[in-house]
Amino acid sequence: MRIVIAGAGIGGLAAALSLHAAGFTDVTVHERADVLRPLGVGLNLLPHAVRELTELGLGDRIARLGTAPGTLAYYNRHGQPIWSEPRGREAGYRWPQLSVHRGRLQMELLAAVRERLGDVVHTGHRLLTVPTDAGSQGCRDAALGACFATGDGELTVAADLVIGADGIGSALRRQWYPDEGAPVWNGLTLWRGTARAPGFLDGRTMIMAGDAEQKFVAYPIGNGEINFIAERRTRGYAGENADWNRAVDPAPIIDLFRDWRFPWLDVPGLVAAAGEILEYPMVDRDPVGRWTHGPATLLGDAAHPMYPNGSNGASQAVLDARTLAFQLAGKPLDEALAAYEADRRPATTALVLSNRRQGPEQVMVLAHERAPDGFAHIHDVLTPDELTEIATGYKKAAGFHPDALNNRPSLSVAG
Ligand SMILES: Cc1cc2nc3c(=O)[nH]c(=O)nc-3n(C[C@H](O)[C@H](O)[C@H](O)COP(=O)(O)OP(=O)(O)OC[C@H]3O[C@@H](n4cnc5c(N)ncnc54)[C@H](O)[C@@H]3O)c2cc1C
């Protein structure tokens, strides 16, 4: 089977590796960018994604890129502790959570694709259309395949299956949902950066401080770097600015957080130490009712863009890739695509919606509502039962229970 993947992000590269491991040998990846560079800042791979990368034989390589957080801790905007919980192995998973630089992860996956599949990643290829029955335009000579814009004009690549892993602005998704428009914005703006800075707390803790109006997230990502996301409710409409690489002046952000100097973390100092600040609106898209049309399907952010606050975008793309390859190895094409979508679409739809409800960060929202000026002890404002219920409720809803992951059969294809 000839398989064409559009997009060499985390999802597209994970799909190429998963398909190869499942026995597919005729796979090419076509990326819009002329050159693949290690773009982005930090992201988290949750244990369910680390399991899949480990079963692809990449566990050690990925682990070397970053750090494995052992704790997630929530604070109010005064730096007072609200709740903390173990993460990764410390939480009972057989696989760690890993905090890594997105660009370094992408380059490692790219290197693995080249080692295993050869020279199959083609840059400077921007997907235009896939002539399936629904909404095809242009490239009419392509009976079945994918049509790309290249520096030398249009190129049609024949395929039995096209996978749209082309991110939040997916061309394939737009072909099927032409009226969808810009991503949906929730009014929050994120400023992301990394800084070489001393570790904080025990050096393996991811922290979230603040409330629904203003928040700061920080965690180490290896290499002596701390990744951070500063977040603030802003005015106007910014949904169309969903560009991951928009650099902005750090001065106003440092000013916004000028009072956030905690005994355990100097927030304005950390922002000031960053080489570059990237602005991104907190956007996602409404879940769609169908990912597959004919022999073409969506994967990763193209299928289910979600708020980055759930730390799940890259992880879910990896899970999509492994599930799709597993189904394709065991079933005829149309049945495999149906089984892939039946598994992954409801699961990711639930996550998109759950991230909109702020998931476990509700503890910060409630603490702020009940004690905006701070508290002597968190149990004066939130009972232990309330705290536990919010934390475990999200994990159950999102299917994160350690037992579920630890005992699930592998998605590796035998033989
Ligand atoms: C440059 C960049 C920086 C990012 N930085 C961060 C970050 O710091 N933190 C974070 O949590 N998430 C970041 N993300 C998003 C994160 O990588 C994804 O949410 C997640 O990994 C899911 O991966 P994906 O492969 O589905 O999408 P993406 O990682 O977005 O990859 C999509 C790929 O498709 C390519 N592409 C787009 N349109 C076309 C087209 N028409 N034809 C061919 N190729 C196309 C893009 O150039 C990109 O390489 C970033 C994404 C990008 C593209």
The ligand as a Tripos MOL2 file, in Angstrom:
@<TRIPOS>MOLECULE
LIG
   53    58     1     0     0
SMALL
NO_CHARGES

@<TRIPOS>ATOM
      1 C1          6.3660   25.4340   14.4670 C.3       1 LIG1
      2 C2          5.5350   24.8200   15.5600 C.ar      1 LIG1
      3 C3          5.8590   25.0860   16.8910 C.ar      1 LIG1
      4 C4          5.0930   24.5230   17.9090 C.ar      1 LIG1
      5 N1          5.4440   24.7890   19.1970 N.ar      1 LIG1
      6 C5          4.7600   24.1960   20.1980 C.ar      1 LIG1
      7 C6          5.1410   24.3910   21.5520 C.ar      1 LIG1
      8 O1          6.0950   25.0990   21.8220 O.2       1 LIG1
      9 N2          4.4270   23.7990   22.5450 N.ar      1 LIG1
     10 C7          3.3340   23.0070   22.2400 C.ar      1 LIG1
     11 O2          2.7040   22.4700   23.1490 O.2       1 LIG1
     12 N3          2.9570   22.7910   20.9690 N.ar      1 LIG1
     13 C8          3.6380   23.3620   19.9390 C.ar      1 LIG1
     14 N4          3.2640   23.1290   18.6530 N.ar      1 LIG1
     15 C9          2.1060   22.2790   18.4030 C.3       1 LIG1
     16 C10         2.3930   20.8230   18.6610 C.3       1 LIG1
     17 O3          3.5450   20.4140   17.9630 O.3       1 LIG1
     18 C11         1.1830   20.0290   18.2390 C.3       1 LIG1
     19 O4          0.0520   20.4700   18.9670 O.3       1 LIG1
     20 C12         1.2880   18.5470   18.5110 C.3       1 LIG1
     21 O5          2.6020   18.0960   18.5380 O.3       1 LIG1
     22 C13         0.5280   17.7390   17.4560 C.3       1 LIG1
     23 O6          1.3700   17.5830   16.3200 O.3       1 LIG1
     24 P1          0.8810   17.6220   14.8170 P.3       1 LIG1
     25 O7          1.9270   16.8750   14.0690 O.co2     1 LIG1
     26 O8         -0.5120   17.1850   14.6810 O.co2     1 LIG1
     27 O9          0.9200   19.1510   14.4210 O.3       1 LIG1
     28 P2          2.1690   20.0930   14.2330 P.3       1 LIG1
     29 O10         3.2390   19.7780   15.1880 O.co2     1 LIG1
     30 O11         1.6090   21.4580   14.2010 O.co2     1 LIG1
     31 O12         2.7400   19.7030   12.7760 O.3       1 LIG1
     32 C14         2.0650   19.9820   11.5760 C.3       1 LIG1
     33 C15         3.0890   19.9930   10.4590 C.3       1 LIG1
     34 O13         2.4210   20.1100    9.2200 O.3       1 LIG1
     35 C16         3.0520   21.1110    8.4470 C.3       1 LIG1
     36 N5          2.0530   21.6440    7.5200 N.ar      1 LIG1
     37 C17         1.1130   22.5890    7.7560 C.ar      1 LIG1
     38 N6          0.3470   22.7720    6.6700 N.ar      1 LIG1
     39 C18         0.8200   21.9220    5.7180 C.ar      1 LIG1
     40 C19         0.4310   21.6440    4.3850 C.ar      1 LIG1
     41 N7         -0.5960   22.2620    3.7970 N.pl3     1 LIG1
     42 N8          1.1310   20.7000    3.6890 N.ar      1 LIG1
     43 C20         2.1910   20.0350    4.2670 C.ar      1 LIG1
     44 N9          2.6020   20.2840    5.5350 N.ar      1 LIG1
     45 C21         1.9040   21.2090    6.2620 C.ar      1 LIG1
     46 C22         3.5750   22.1000    9.4570 C.3       1 LIG1
     47 O14         4.6150   22.8990    8.9320 O.3       1 LIG1
     48 C23         4.0420   21.1620   10.5610 C.3       1 LIG1
     49 O15         5.3630   20.7280   10.3390 O.3       1 LIG1
     50 C24         3.9750   23.6880   17.5970 C.ar      1 LIG1
     51 C25         3.6520   23.4300   16.2650 C.ar      1 LIG1
     52 C26         4.4300   23.9770   15.2340 C.ar      1 LIG1
     53 C27         4.0650   23.6680   13.7820 C.3       1 LIG1
@<TRIPOS>BOND
     1     1     2 1
     2     2     3 ar
     3     2    52 ar
     4     3     4 ar
     5     4     5 ar
     6     4    50 ar
     7     5     6 ar
     8     6     7 ar
     9     6    13 1
    10     7     8 2
    11     7     9 ar
    12     9    10 ar
    13    10    11 2
    14    10    12 ar
    15    12    13 ar
    16    13    14 ar
    17    14    15 1
    18    14    50 ar
    19    15    16 1
    20    16    17 1
    21    16    18 1
    22    18    19 1
    23    18    20 1
    24    20    21 1
    25    20    22 1
    26    22    23 1
    27    23    24 1
    28    24    25 2
    29    24    26 1
    30    24    27 1
    31    27    28 1
    32    28    29 2
    33    28    30 1
    34    28    31 1
    35    31    32 1
    36    32    33 1
    37    33    34 1
    38    33    48 1
    39    34    35 1
    40    35    36 1
    41    35    46 1
    42    36    37 ar
    43    36    45 ar
    44    37    38 ar
    45    38    39 ar
    46    39    40 ar
    47    39    45 ar
    48    40    41 1
    49    40    42 ar
    50    42    43 ar
    51    43    44 ar
    52    44    45 ar
    53    46    47 1
    54    46    48 1
    55    48    49 1
    56    50    51 ar
    57    51    52 ar
    58    52    53 1
@<TRIPOS>SUBSTRUCTURE
     1 LIG1         1 GROUP 0 **** ****
